[in-house]
């Protein structure tokens, strides 16, 4: 029967492989910032698992020295403890999806990463055209995050990014999700909620691209007075569920 130390080494190796699979594509990230946050989470879980298994092995060795051997029963208990620790620390704590209310808090670059994570959680409930746009926006948010490095949080540029990425983008998606699923494909004033969402995300995507280009060019004054996205409020995409009886 394998020793606890050998079993723990195998368990840690399997945990590393699981971590690598999760990072590589278990739940695909829409952007690098969200991937980094998930990688940090999984690395923390792996570290806690390693400490738990180390404690079990140490306790087994000490018990063996004190009572002059733990026997097959003790070895079996140690292996079960390693398996139990692997199960518990492999599953918990689960990565928490940021709440909508907490997205626009903290450092603006952290806000971008939290928005990516939040958008990933919404993807299964979105229509296919919107999913493609969300994936595109994830890549754009990575580029925007790079341009935000070193920018003072009090700068008008940072505040405009907060409004666009931390408020208007998630607000649009949240408004869509509040519409009952069976009403989302119904036409209202010539467009369905699905179409309105795709149109609005397209506008947000173009706005993020414009903001990123202006930041790259150092044109903070132009960005501060731009405010085009405020004129159409969420891109005019989602205003709420159709009225009762609307076709």
N, C-alpha and C positions, 0 to 999 in steps of 0.2 A: 504494500500500500504506500502511495507517495507521502512524503513528509509534508507538514504544514508549510514549510518554507518553499518547497518545490511547487506545491499547489498554489500558494500565494503568488509566486512568480508567473505561473501560467495564467492566473486570474487577471493579474495586472496587464499581461501582454494582450489578453483578450479585450480588456477594457480599453487599452490604447487603440486596438484595431477598431473597436466600436466607435471610439471618439473620432478616429480618422474618417470612418464612413459617414458619420454625422456631419463632419466638417466638409467632406467632399460633396455631399449631395443627399443626405438623408432627408432633410427638409430644405429645399433649395432657397438660398438667400437671394434677394433681389438686388443687394448692394454689398459692398465691402464693409461698410460701417456696421451693418446688422450682422454680417458674418463674423466680424471681430468680436462683437458683443456676445454672440453665441459661443465663439471659441473660448472666450474668457470664462463663460459659465461652465462649459464642459471641462475645461482645464481645472477649475475649482472643484468640480465633482470628482475628477480623477485624483486630485491631491488628497481630498478627504477620504476617498476609498483606500488610497495607499497608506494613509496614517492609520485607518481602522484595521487593515490587514496586518500592518506592522505591529500594532498593539496586540492583536490576537496571537501572532507568532511569538512575540516576546513573552506574553503571559503563559503560553504553552511551554516555552523553554524553561521559564522560572519554575512553573509547576512541576515539570519533569525533574529538575534538579532538586527541588525540595522533597518530593516524595519518591525520588529515585526511579523515575520513569512513569509515564502516564498510561501506558498500555494501549491496546487496540481501541478500547472504549474512549479514552481521552483523545486519541488521535482522530477518531471518528467525530467526536464533539467539536474538535478544533476545525476539521474540514467543514462541518456544517456551519460553524460560526463564520468561516470565510465566505461560504456560499451565501449565507444570509446577509452578510455585510455587503457583498457584491450586488445583491438584488436591491437592497435598501438604498445604498449610495449611488447605484446606477440609475435608479428611477427618481430619487428625490435629492435635493429640492428640484422641482420642475421649473423650467425657465418661464418667468411670468411675462405675459404680454403687457406692455405699458398701457395704462388707462388713457383714454382720450383726454381726460382733464389734466393729466400730468405730462403730456407730450411737450408742451411749450414751456418747459422749465429748465433751469440750469444753464450750462454752457451751450451756446448755439450749435456747436459741432455735435455735442451729445444729443441735442434735440433732433438733429438730422438722423442720427443713428436710431434713436427711439422711434421716429416716424417711419423709418424703413421697417423696423420690426413690427410695428403696428400694421403697416400696409400688407406685410406678408401674411399676417393673420386674417386679413380681410379677403385675400385673393380667392379662396374657395367659394365665396358668396357672390363674386362679381361675374358678369358676362364675359365671354371670351375676348371681345375687342378691348374691354376695360383692363383685363388681365395683362394683355400685351402692352398696354400703355403703362400700367403699374410697373412692369418689368423694365420698361424704358426709363421711367422716372427714377427707379432705383439706381440705375447707372448714372443718371444725371445728378442725383443727390450726392453720389460719391465725388463727382467732379466739383460740385458746389462746396462740399465739405473741405476739399483741398484748398479752395480759394478763401475759405473762412479762417485759415490758419493765421494767427497773429493779428486778427482784426479785433479792435476794442469792442467789448460787448455793448458799450454805450453808443457806438457809432450808429448813425441812421441806417447804414447798410445792414448791420446785424439785426436791427429792429424790423426792417422790411422783410428780411429773410424769415424771421420769426412769424410774421403775419402770413406769408405765402406758404411756408412749409409746415409750420406748427399750428396754424389755424385754418386757413382756407382749404388746403389740400385734404387733411383728414376730415374737416367739416363737410366737404362735398361727399366723400365716401360714406360718412356716417349718416348723412341725410338720405342717401340712396338706400342704405340698409334699413332705415326705418320704414320704408315703403313696403307694404305686404308683397311677398314674392309673386302672387298671382296678378298683381296690378302693374308690375314693372315693365311688362311688354305691351301694355295697352297704350294706344295712341292718345295723346293729349295735346291739343293745339298743333297737330301734325307731327309730333315726336313722342316716342315712348321714353320712359325713365332710363332704360338701357342706353338709348341713343343720346339722351341728354348727359348721362354720366360720361360716355365716351367723348362727347364734344367738350365737356368741361375739363376732363383730364388732358385732352389735347391742348387746350389753352394753358393749363397749368404747366404742362411740359414745355411749351414754347416760352412761357414766362421764366421758368427755371433756367432755361438755356440763355435767355437774354440777361438775367441777373448774373449768371456765371461768367458770361463774356464781359460784362461791365466790370465785375470784380477783377477779372484777369487783366483788364486794361487799366485798372486803378481808377476808374471813373466813378468814384464814390458819390460825387455831387449829382451826376445824372441819375444814379440809382436812388438817391434820397428823394428826388422829386418825381420819380417815374410814376409809381402808384397806379399803373393801369389796371392791375388786377383788382383794386378796390372798386373800380367803376362798374365792373360786371358781377361782383360778389359771387364767388365760386364759379365764375364763368357763365352764370345764368343757367347752369346745368340742371340743378335739382332744386325745386321749390317746395316739394312736399308731395304726398300721395294725391292721386287724382280725386276729384270730388266724387261723392257717391252718385252712381249712375252715369259717370262720364265714360264715353266710348273711346 
